[in-house]
Amino acid sequence: MDSGDSNSEDDSSSEVYITKASLHDLNDILRIYDESRKFLDDEDEEWFRSIIKSRSRRINLYTLRINGGSVVGFTVLYKNKRRKSVYIDSLALDMSYRGRGLGKVFLEKLEDLFRKEGFEKIYLTVKHNNLRALSLYLKKGFRIKNLVLILGLEDLDKIFRESSNMLNKELSNGYRYKISLGSMNDRRILSKALLETAMWNRFTGEPDEIVYKRSGEERIILKIYRGRKMIGLASINLEREGLFIERLAVVFNRPSEAIFVLLKAIEKISDYLGVAPKTLLIPVDASKNTILDSLLEKGFRIIDTEYVVIKDLREDAS
């Protein structure tokens, strides 16, 4: 999630400030992103361009500038006014400026901005192999709140063969699904009829739909029903050699039903795409025990982890 530096020599004597990104900054942002790719999620040029052009109040791209305006860092922010909370989706520094204390300065300037705008809490996630960034956040008053587990299912062909008869039986018992291309603009998630599997989705869900629509990026949308009742909803991307369920929401009670039918639908999605993905990845909060149990029972295993850290800005003010 983050590639900020921790400490080393101080660069606070330089003129440092943050500003909203413009299209003129795009090349610098992409260069810094490429340098930090191993700590960040997979994105492309059109994604960043669409965030800048969207002018949304809920998703913003800011740059860190130094000495007359040179772009030395960027961050993607999701703002939730109702929750008075901000989610820092990504934060990265120019490689040649790391080790100068600019990560600390960047974070301090963002916190000042959030306080002025009336926000009370900051959330972010840090990949497990980015302990340098995690150390910075802990020193700045953040606390580890949870973990997001990236669960993976490998050898999908074998899974499909072994579970085919059972899945077909379940589908005959009233379960069904619909596969389409488009966006996940279903209000039932917002009304809390369905439970999101990963914490960041309560920040990124709606704003991402705006960006996807502007960028023209299509994803696979899967809707799962029992009778006429929707029991699951997923947004799925094809990444590298596998499928990544970017967003999954299931019913609160008995989520295993939706996950069970999900696997059958994934088989059909493979046929739909004309590809044979080797893996299926789903991010899930470690605190969502019933969902985790359901996935582990289906053969998923933990592939990666991210720390969820949070800071309450009201504590600094008291």
N, C-alpha and C positions, 0 to 999 in steps of 0.2 A: 504494500500500500504506500510505503513512504521510503524515501531515500535521503532524508535530511541528515545533517552531520550532528555530532554531539557537542564537542567543545573545541579544544586546541586554541590557536591564537585568536584574539578578539579583533573583529573588523568593525566595531561599533563606531569608530571615529569617522567612517565613510558615511556619505549621505545614502541612506537606505529607506525605501518607501514601497508601499504596495499600491496597485491600481488595477482596475478591471482590464482584462486583456482585450485587444483589438485584433482584427485580421492581420495587421502589420506585424504582430508578435508571433504569428503562427509558426514561422520557420524556426525561431528560437525555442518555442515550446516543444516542437517536434524533435529538435536536436537534443534538448535536455531529457525528453521522454525516452528517446532511444538509448541514452547513456544510463538510464535508470530502469530499463525495462524489466530486469529480473525481480525488482521489488514492486512492480506495478501490474495492474490488470491489463490484458490485451485490448488495445484500442487502435483506431486508425485515424488518419488525417481528417476524414470527413466528420468523425465524432467530435473532435476538438473544434473544427470549423462550425459545426452545427450548434454547439454550446454557445460560442461567441455570438452567432447570428440570432439565436433564439431570444435574447434579451429577457430571459425568464427571471422572475424574482426568486425562484426556488432552486435553480442551479446556476452557479456562476463560476467563471474561470478568472482567477487573479494572477498577476505576475508580481514577482519581487524584483525591484530595480535598484541599481546602485550607480553612483558616480555619473550623474547626468542622464540616466535613463536606460542603461544597458540591462537587458533581461537576464537575471541570474537564477531565476527559479519560478515555479508556477504551482498553483494548487487548484483543485476542482472541489467546490463546496456545494452541499445540499442544505438548504435552509427550510426548517419547519417552524413557521411562526406560531402555529397552534400549540406545539409542544415547547416552544421557546428554546429549541435545540438546533444545533448545526452538526452535520456529519461531514468530516473531511475525508473525501474519497481518495484523493491522491495529493501528495506534496513531494516535490523533487527540486534539487539544486543542480546547477551547472557543475560538472565534475571539477573544473579548474578552480571553483570557489569553495569547495568543501574543506572542512577542517579549519575554518576561520570564525566559527561561532555564528554563521549566518542562519543556520537552522533554528537556533534559539531566538535570534532577532525576528525571523520570519514568523515564528509562532507567537511571539509577544505582540507583534503588530496585528496579527489576525485576532488575537484575544481582545485587543483594544477595540478593533472594529466590531466584534461581536457584542461587546458590552454596550457600545454606543447604539447598536441596533436593537438592544433589548433582549438579547439571547442570554440564557442562563446556563446551558450545558453544551459541552462539545463532546462528540463521539468520533472515534476513528478506529480503524483496524490496522494491525501491523503484522506482516508475514513473519512466520516463526524464525526464519533465517536472517531477519533484520534486527538483531539485538541492539545494534548501535542506535537505531532510531527509537526502539523501545526504551532504552536507557535515557535518551533525551526527554521523552514524554514523562517518564516517571520522575525525573529530576524537576520537571516543570509542573508537578502537582497532579498529573494524571494518575488514575488507579486502574488496575486490571479488573474488569467487571465480568468478563465471560470469555469463552472461546468460540470461534466459528470453525467447525470441522468440515473439511472438504472430503466428502465420502465418494468413493469410486467403485464402480462395478466393471470388472474386466472379463474378457472372453464372453462377449455378449451372445455369440452364436450358441455356445454351450448352455447358457442360461435359458435362451429361447427354446432350445430343444428339450431341456429337462422339465420346463414348466409349461410347455405348450398345452398339453391336455388339461391341466388344472386351470389354466387361464381361460381356455375356451369354455370350460364348465362354468366358471364364474361369470363370464360375459353372458352366458345363456340364462343366468339367474337374475337378470335385470340391470347389469352394469353395461354402460356403453361409453363411447368417447367420440369426439370430433377433432379432426386435425385441419388446421388452416394456416395460411400465411398472413401476417399482419401485426397488430399490436394488442397488448393485454389491457383493454380499456373496460374492464368489468367492474362495476361499482360494488359488487357484492364483497369484494375484498375490503373496500373502504368502509363498509358497514360492519366489518368484523365478523361476517358470516364464515369466513375462511381464515385459517391461521397461516401466516407467512413463516417459512422455515428459517430464514436468515434475518438478523436484526437490521441490516442496512436497507432492506426493502421498504421499510416504513418511511424512509427518507427518499430513496431513489425511485420508487415505483412510478408515480405520476410524472415527475419531471423527465424521467428517461423516455416516457412515451412521446413527449413533445420533441425531444431530440431525435428519437428514432424516426418520427414522422417527417421531420425536416430533412434528415440525412437520406431518407429513402431506404433505410436498412430494414429488410424484412426478416422476421424471426418466425419460428414455428410455434404456433399457439395450440396447446392441447387442452381441451375441456373434457372432464370426466363426470359422468352422471350415474346416479342410481335411480332408475325411473326418470322422473322429471327434475329431480333435485341435483344441483351441481355439488359434487363432493371434492373436486380437485381442479386446479387450474395451473398451467405451467407455460413458461416462456423458454424456448430451447434454441440454442445456437450450435452450429457446427463449427468446432474449433480444432485445428490440427487433425488428429486422427480419431477424435471422439466427439460425443455430444455433451454439451454443458448446459445443465438446467439453471439458467440465470436466475429464474424466479419460480418458486413453487409455493402454492398455497393449498392447504387441505382442510377438511372438516376437523373440528376440535376433537370430537369423539370418534374413535375407531379410524384413525388416519391410515391404518394399514390397508383398508379397502381401496382407497384412492391410489396408494403406492402399488398395490398388486395389479390394478388395471393399467397403471402407468407403464409397467414393464411390457405388457402386451402391446400397448400403443407405440412404444419405442421401436418394437419390431416392425410395425407398419410404417413408421416414420423413416426407417432405413430404406424400405422399399420405395417410399415416396420420394426420397432424395436421390435414389439410385446409387447409394454408397453403402459401405459396410463398416460403420464406426466400430472401433475396437473397445472403447471405454465409454462409460456414462458417469458424469460427475455431478454431484449435488451439494451445495453448501448448506449446512444445518447448524443452528446454535446448539452448543453442548448442553444447554439447559432444557432443551425440548426432548425430554426422555422418551416419550411415546413414539415420536417420529424416528428418533435414533434407533430404538429397539426394532421398529418395523423394518428399517433399511438394513440393519445388521443381520436380521433374520433372513433377509432376501439375498445375502451374500456380499453386501457392500463392505468395504473396509476403509479405514482412515488413510487418505492419501497425503493430506496436508493440513496445517492448522494456521489460524490467524488469531492474534490476541485482540480482544475488544477492550479498548481503554476509554475512560470517560473523565472529564474534569467539570466540576461544578464551579462556575465563575462567581457565584455568590459567596463562596468560602473565602476567596481572595478579598472581596469587598468588606467582609465582616471584621 
